[in-house]
Amino acid sequence: EGAGVKNPGSRSEYGEQCAVFEWANREIRWETAYLFSTLNGVKLPVGLAVKCKRAGNRKGVPDIWLPVPRGDYHGLVIELKVKPNKPTIEQTEWLEGLKAMGYKALVCYGADEAIAAIKDYLGPR
């Protein structure tokens, strides 16, 4: 049931994130319709990157957001990585700040781990 990647030798954060959203699009749960991505990891030409920054793009914002409350949490945010990558200082600061504000904020390594975290957060259907 995991998402995985067809060619593990070419794993990328982009590919893993696509796999998370492919899974979410197949899920029959109203909550997954609210799952979205910041697209912060997308490489942009300099001119477009400047426009995005001017329009509010922030360094370190987590990759995946699920603004659906559960239990004591306001929502779930995930910084998606592939090994051996680690969160940047800015990403860690965002995750810690969001935790302090009542979000469940995680670093997940790969699509399978992120999907498992989303399923765990949402609980049984």
N, C-alpha and C positions, 0 to 999 in steps of 0.2 A: 504494500500500500504506500510505501515511501515514494518520494519523487525521484531521487537520484539523478544522475547525469549519465547519458549514454556513453561518453568517453571520459572516464575519471582522470586520464592523463592531461586533459585540457580543462580541468575545472577552473572556473572563474567565479568571482562574486556575482557578476552579471548573470552568468548561466544558472547559478544556484538560485538567485532571486527570481529569475524567470520560472524556474521549476516550482518555487513556492506559489507563485501566482497562477501557474497552470493547475496546480492542485486546488487552490482556492476557487478557481473558476469551475472546477468539477464538483466541488462540495455543495451539498444541498442543505445549506444553513443560511438563515438570513444574515447572521453576523459577518460571514466572509464577504458579503457584498460591500462592507465598510472597510475592508482591508485595503490599504494603499501604500504607495512607496514615494519617497521624497526624490528619487532619481539623483541623489547627491553623488553617487559613484560614477555617473555618466561623464565621460570625457567630452568637453565642449571646445570648439574653437574660441580663441581669446575674446573676440568681440562679443560672442554670445554669452560667455562666462561672465563678462563684465555686466552685460544687461541683466543676467540672472541675479548677480550679487546686488545690483541696484534695486531689483524688484523684491529683494528680501531673502534670497538664498543664504543660508547660514552654514558655516563650516562646522562639521561634527554632528549635525542632526542625524539621529538614527535612521536607518534605511527603511524599515517596515513599521507601519502604525496600524493598530486596531483600536479605534476609539470607542470601544464597547465596554462599559463597566462590568466588573465581576467581583463579588465579595467586597473587599476593602480597596480594590484598585479602580482607578478612573479609566484605565485602558492598558493595553499591552504595546510596548515598543521593542523592536529587535534591531540590533546592529548585527548585520550578517557578514560573516568572514569565512574565508577558506584558509586552512592551515598552510603555511605557518604564520599568516598575517595576524596581527594583533590590533586592537583598537588604538587610535591615536589619542593624544592627550585631550583634544577637543571632544572626541567621541566619548571618552570616559567621563569628562566633565558633564556632558549632556545626560548620559545615563544616570550618573549620581544625582544630578539636579532633578531629573524626572522622578527618580525613586523617592527623593525627599518630598516631592509634591503629590505622591500617591499613585504613581504609575508602576506597573510591573515592567522593569527595564532589564533586558537581557542581551548578552552576546551569544549568538548561536553560530556554530561552525557547520555550514552546509545546509542545504534545503531540508534534508531529513530531520535534522535537529530543530530547525525553525518550525517545521510542520508539527513535530511532536510537541513543541512548546505552545503553539497556537491551540492544538487539540486539548492539551492539558489545561490551558487557561480557560478555554470555553467550557470544558467539562462535557458530560454526557449530553447527547442530543435530547 
